[in-house]
């Protein structure tokens, strides 16, 4: 029924114009941002899942850093133990030389002087091998009792690390325990040094095993980060080709709605022409 007081056609055309313009704006924002979800209403469930996945990625990145730091600590400790092992080998050589009948007591005095310096150097290395201000090898740092490194997204994803005390007293080769001042003392020293070398080797083996574990865990974390980011991408990233198709369609419909609205606005004027 032709009327002039209410332009139903214009109202309808305006409604479709607003809807098409909104669709066009939505497609433009998704293409421009590269994200399929720019507001919660775009995909409420997807947003919730994506938030959780993003949180996991952040946690995994920090877990990777934790694993790297743990490996660094173990490498520093192993370097210190390697030097202590070298000193023990030199001490064993001195004790073996002192145990020889061809060495005089005066000569053993010279051997003992170096032997004592090496005993003190073991303690110097044990105390001076530090990470973040804490000594790693003298039993005074937190590593002596063991610490946990979080290497996953759960509080249960931890690897415990403990580094043995390898100072001269703990190894049984301190100045009060052994010396090479005499042939009999040198024989006693050889037994103690052999035990110390075995102890250091055992401690280094434990460190090596822990380092290997952290290396494998680092690889696992890297894989988890890659897969989690891929899963999050599938939820949030814009399919540019699909969205461009939607944008083109919305642009055509918007132009059609504008043309329809223009025609609808002319209808009352055309009806007035009937009264002339």
C-alpha atoms as one frame of an Amber mdcrd trajectory, in Angstrom:
protein
   0.000   0.000   0.000   1.592   3.299  -1.088   1.977   5.700   1.862   3.977
   8.813   2.573   3.916   8.986   6.397   5.970   5.829   6.982   8.713   4.860
   4.571   8.923   1.137   5.340  11.153   0.465   2.345  13.686   3.068   3.514
  13.708   1.661   7.030  14.315  -1.836   5.668  17.044  -0.632   3.335  18.690
   1.257   6.216  18.616  -1.847   8.399  20.359  -3.903   5.740  22.823  -1.086
   5.110  23.791  -1.054   8.797  24.154  -4.841   8.861  26.257  -4.889   5.688
  28.411  -2.007   6.911  28.995  -3.858  10.207  29.989  -7.008   8.311  32.326
  -4.979   6.124  33.944  -3.314   9.159  34.354  -6.672  10.894  36.113  -8.182
   7.886  38.369  -5.148   7.552  39.400  -5.313  11.229  40.174  -9.041  10.962
  42.292  -8.561   7.857  44.072  -5.533   9.309  44.828  -7.181  12.673  45.453
 -10.671  11.353  43.302 -12.000  14.184  39.954 -13.714  13.754  38.928 -12.754
  17.297  39.085  -9.015  17.952  36.360  -8.924  20.565  34.769 -11.548  22.764
  31.588 -11.665  20.690  33.543 -12.838  17.645  34.062 -16.253  19.294  33.591
 -16.436  23.039  34.597 -20.101  23.348  37.556 -19.665  21.020  38.725 -16.655
  23.016  38.659 -18.652  26.249  40.645 -21.510  24.689  43.093 -19.113  23.061
  43.720 -17.301  26.347  44.651 -20.594  27.988  46.937 -21.573  25.110  48.648
 -18.165  25.150  49.234 -18.568  28.874  50.772 -21.992  28.274  53.111 -20.580
  25.626  54.260 -17.845  28.012  54.877 -20.405  30.750  56.720 -22.740  28.380
  58.988 -19.921  27.218  59.939 -19.253  30.819  60.373 -23.001  31.396  62.825
 -23.039  28.483  64.746 -20.217  30.166  64.737 -22.149  33.448  66.148 -25.228
  31.733  68.828 -23.128  30.052  69.820 -21.535  33.375  69.990 -24.941  35.048
  72.267 -26.207  32.282  74.492 -23.145  32.740  74.763 -23.788  36.483  75.681
 -27.413  35.889  78.272 -26.462  33.273  79.896 -24.033  35.704  79.941 -26.681
  38.431  81.378 -29.282  36.062  84.111 -26.881  35.017  85.098 -26.362  38.644
  85.078 -30.104  39.351  87.198 -30.700  36.250  89.865 -28.374  37.644  89.694
 -30.075  41.042  90.131 -33.446  39.332  93.245 -32.103  37.589  94.629 -30.926
  40.934  93.995 -34.335  42.503  95.892 -35.977  39.670  98.824 -33.656  40.295
  98.627 -34.382  44.034  98.675 -38.093  43.262 101.779 -37.605  41.147 103.470
 -35.756  44.015 102.466 -38.462  46.499 103.775 -41.144  44.146 107.060 -39.280
  43.823 107.318 -38.876  47.598 106.644 -42.593  48.020 109.745 -43.398  46.025
 112.837 -44.489  47.941 115.008 -42.411  45.665 113.630 -39.167  47.124 115.303
 -37.683  50.169 113.493 -36.068  53.098 114.787 -32.678  52.008 113.277 -33.196
  48.585 110.013 -34.298  50.173 109.903 -30.891  51.843 109.716 -29.294  48.412
 107.064 -31.761  47.325 105.054 -31.021  50.460 105.175 -27.286  49.785 103.480
 -27.747  46.395 101.170 -30.390  47.839  99.916 -27.957  50.489  99.307 -25.230
  47.940  97.252 -27.624  45.851  95.187 -28.621  48.872  94.362 -24.974  49.486
  93.607 -24.423  45.804  90.949 -27.148  45.911  89.122 -25.099  48.548  89.699
 -21.935  46.538  88.075 -23.467  43.473  85.217 -24.961  45.505  84.451 -21.583
  47.033  85.145 -19.517  43.919  82.959 -21.542  41.553  79.826 -19.392  41.811
  76.549 -18.687  40.082  74.466 -15.664  40.986  76.714 -15.004  43.972  76.384
 -18.506  45.474  79.280 -20.943  45.742  78.390 -24.217  44.058  81.012 -26.674
  45.276  81.770 -25.933  48.921  78.441 -27.000  50.448  77.362 -23.489  51.476
  74.961 -22.691  48.610  71.389 -23.804  48.078  72.529 -26.337  45.492  74.067
 -28.421  48.249  70.621 -29.287  49.622  68.961 -29.390  46.202  66.736 -26.982
  44.256  63.833 -27.515  41.860  63.623 -26.059  38.360  60.146 -25.729  36.857
  60.320 -26.984  33.293  56.669 -27.201  32.236  53.202 -25.736  32.628  52.394
 -27.517  35.905  53.943 -27.142  39.345  54.706 -30.865  39.168  56.860 -30.375
  36.061  60.121 -29.930  37.948  63.645 -31.315  37.812  65.589 -31.388  41.072
  69.286 -30.586  41.042  71.786 -31.193  43.804  75.514 -30.522  43.532  77.908
 -32.375  45.819  80.360 -30.649  48.141  83.865 -31.258  46.765  86.089 -29.134
  48.981  89.227 -30.681  50.447  87.616 -31.527  53.784  84.663 -33.326  52.208
  87.009 -35.199  49.889  89.284 -36.166  52.754  92.387 -34.518  51.289  92.683
 -31.402  53.472  95.909 -30.374  55.148  94.932 -31.969  58.441  94.198 -35.316
  56.792  97.109 -36.058  54.469 100.595 -34.908  53.573 103.632 -36.201  51.713
 106.323 -35.254  54.227 107.409 -38.882  54.582 107.176 -42.079  52.571 104.591
 -43.595  54.914 102.499 -40.402  54.826 102.684 -40.445  51.038 101.304 -43.989
  50.992  98.369 -42.898  53.165  97.855 -39.874  50.939  97.681 -42.031  47.808
  94.787 -44.022  49.229  92.917 -40.857  50.217  93.560 -39.196  46.850  92.308
 -42.238  44.940  89.083 -42.106  46.959  88.778 -38.359  46.288  89.279 -38.848
  42.538  86.549 -41.492  42.542  84.227 -39.177  44.479  84.776 -36.255  42.080
  84.280 -38.533  39.079  81.007 -39.760  40.561  79.835 -36.179  41.189  80.714
 -35.177  37.637  78.812 -38.173  36.299  75.702 -37.041  38.202  76.097 -33.533
  36.818  76.492 -34.911  33.318  73.330 -36.976  33.690  71.397 -33.912  34.855
  72.743 -31.831  31.976  71.629 -34.497  29.521  68.166 -34.532  31.067  67.837
 -30.750  30.770  68.938 -30.881  27.135  66.221 -33.410  26.293  63.661 -31.423
  28.276  64.640 -28.251  26.406  63.966 -30.040  23.112  60.596 -31.198  24.439
  59.684 -27.684  25.553  60.624 -26.262  22.156  58.360 -28.819  20.455  55.529
 -28.051  22.876  55.827 -24.318  22.216  55.702 -24.890  18.465  52.647 -27.155
  18.666  50.810 -24.940  21.139  51.381 -21.846  19.023  50.110 -23.765  15.988
  46.971 -24.782  17.878  46.406 -21.204  19.007  46.944 -19.966  15.452  44.245
 -22.302  14.168  41.797 -20.685  16.596  42.724 -17.007  16.413  44.493 -16.234
  13.134  42.515 -14.861  10.217  42.072 -16.911   7.063  42.898 -13.990   4.780
  41.491 -15.558   1.618  38.171 -16.395   3.247  37.905 -13.027   4.947  38.740
 -11.178   1.734  35.875 -13.025   0.037  33.534 -11.963   2.844  34.779  -8.383
   2.577  34.140  -8.252  -1.166  30.650  -9.637  -0.655  29.930  -7.146   2.143
  31.151  -4.250  -0.015  28.795  -5.236  -2.859  25.857  -5.642  -0.467  26.662
  -2.296   1.165  26.673  -0.546  -2.195  23.403  -2.261  -3.106  21.855  -1.195
   0.225  22.939   2.421  -0.375  21.355   2.348  -3.811  18.201   0.773  -2.386
  18.029   3.352   0.403  18.403   6.148  -2.128  15.536   4.727  -4.188  13.383
   4.195  -1.090  13.884   7.815  -0.037  12.601   8.934  -3.431   9.362   6.949
  -3.132   7.418   9.509  -0.997   8.356  12.239  -3.437   7.122  10.101  -6.318
   3.835   9.535  -4.491   3.392  13.274  -4.035   3.565  13.662  -7.803   0.238
  11.781  -7.969  -1.437  14.703  -6.154  -0.362  17.273  -8.659
